Amino acid sequence: MLKLAENLSRLGTETAFEVLARAAALEAQGQSIINLGIGQPDFKTPDHIVEAAIQALRDGHHGYTPANGILPLREAVAADLHRRHGVEVNPDHVVVQPGGKPTMFFAILMFGEPGAEIMYPDPGFPIYKSVIDYSGAKAVPIILREENGFAFSATEVLSQITAKTRLIILNSPANPTGGAVAKAEWDKLVEGLGAHPNVAILSDEIYSQMLYEGREHVSLLQYGDLRDRVIMLDGWSKTYAMTGWRLGYAVWPEALAERATRLAVNCHSCVNAPTQFAGIAALEGPQDAARDMVAAFDERRRVIVSELNQIAGFRCVDPGGAFYAFPNIEGTGFDARTLQDKLLTEAGVATVAGTSFGDYGEGYIRFSYANSVDNIRDAIARIKQCLQ
Ligand SMILES: Cc1ncc(COP(=O)(O)O)c(C=O)c1O
């Protein structure tokens, strides 16, 4: 018998990948599947970004790079953050990673150990809790409620902080709910955090450019008093339709950037070189493709929310950001997992049960609207028929 480390048994997963595999298997058997389960844009990476990677390979950029990323990329990130959020960022505090996920992994491993507490959004991106459990820390849920548009309550977050709290993970705009937190709530939270100087914050801002109806993104980097304890995660995956390239970054507090780089050295050495050049082209090149994509998501958002609200037993609040709708499905009489399976096998519509995103996701199902309006309408018609 192989003897594995005990903490491995506590590592969770991201069920969206399982749904994807099951949907693909059903499709291979000839069933028609509309995929509203997958958390990635259905658009192509813009051509000028692809060309930059090809050019980089032709120019001989195929070796290792510095573990924290090539300087021109980190400078481009700093310039982009200045443009978008009006903040000064030292490129030395930017650590480029293969996607957004490694930042979570590293940040949680830096703070998590038995005896520590880490707070995370529930329903939320499942990897947060998975890695907190893996680290041995106690995972403390921040419950996101439908009646608040799935934004956290600053008062509630602050009231849950204890002497053992080391890290608070926040995500706006959010997966799986599409919730976007208003500035007043951030202000309240930041003010309250002044009384807890030993608590770090991981702000997952990967959907920062996907906001609707005039909402503006609030970055935690904009709060100067917190800069020595905020880890701000963002990246290229969603904004530039680059999920498979594996490119993300975080701005770390000065004291932690070197440690994050050290974890990168131990883990993956660096992000592959041509992808980093593609990342520069994405940030410095034309932004119209990214803007058009958000406009398309906005149109789909309106369609899917109105259509979901017409299904008997469904109730869907307006998602303020990202590309997810998270309707309450309690009125159907099914639990989330049963309904997810029923919709996949009987209606040929892939979705993800809310319980894949935490205990407080029961009663909800996630729809990704990274699909065409026609497919979305078709999927809703299938669901209506299936639930008749
Ligand atoms: C909230 C959130 N953060 C981070 C990520 C990870 O992004 P990446 O693919 O760049 O690792 C995702 C991906 O779905 C996400 O939804």
The ligand as an SDF file (V2000), in Angstrom:
LIG
                    3D

 16 16  0  0  0  0  0  0  0  0999 V2000
  -12.9590   33.7980   -9.4010 C   0  0  0  0  0  0  0  0  0  0  0  0
  -11.9000   33.1550  -10.2090 C   0  0  0  0  0  0  0  0  0  0  0  0
  -10.6150   33.3680   -9.8960 N   0  0  0  0  0  0  0  0  0  0  0  0
   -9.6250   32.8050  -10.5800 C   0  0  0  0  0  0  0  0  0  0  0  0
   -9.8820   31.9570  -11.6280 C   0  0  0  0  0  0  0  0  0  0  0  0
   -8.7350   31.2430  -12.2760 C   0  0  0  0  0  0  0  0  0  0  0  0
   -8.3240   31.8100  -13.4230 O   0  0  0  0  0  0  0  0  0  0  0  0
   -7.1430   31.1440  -14.2690 P   0  0  0  0  0  0  0  0  0  0  0  0
   -7.7870   30.3080  -15.3200 O   0  0  0  0  0  0  0  0  0  0  0  0
   -6.4000   32.3210  -14.8130 O   0  0  0  0  0  0  0  0  0  0  0  0
   -6.3020   30.3230  -13.3570 O   0  0  0  0  0  0  0  0  0  0  0  0
  -11.1870   31.7160  -12.0120 C   0  0  0  0  0  0  0  0  0  0  0  0
  -11.4700   30.7850  -13.1270 C   0  0  0  0  0  0  0  0  0  0  0  0
  -12.5580   30.3610  -13.3730 O   0  0  0  0  0  0  0  0  0  0  0  0
  -12.2270   32.3220  -11.2870 C   0  0  0  0  0  0  0  0  0  0  0  0
  -13.5040   32.1300  -11.6050 O   0  0  0  0  0  0  0  0  0  0  0  0
  1  2  1  0
  2  3  1  0
  2 15  2  0
  3  4  2  0
  4  5  1  0
  5  6  1  0
  5 12  2  0
  6  7  1  0
  7  8  1  0
  8  9  2  0
  8 10  1  0
  8 11  1  0
 12 13  1  0
 12 15  1  0
 13 14  2  0
 15 16  1  0
M  END
$$$$
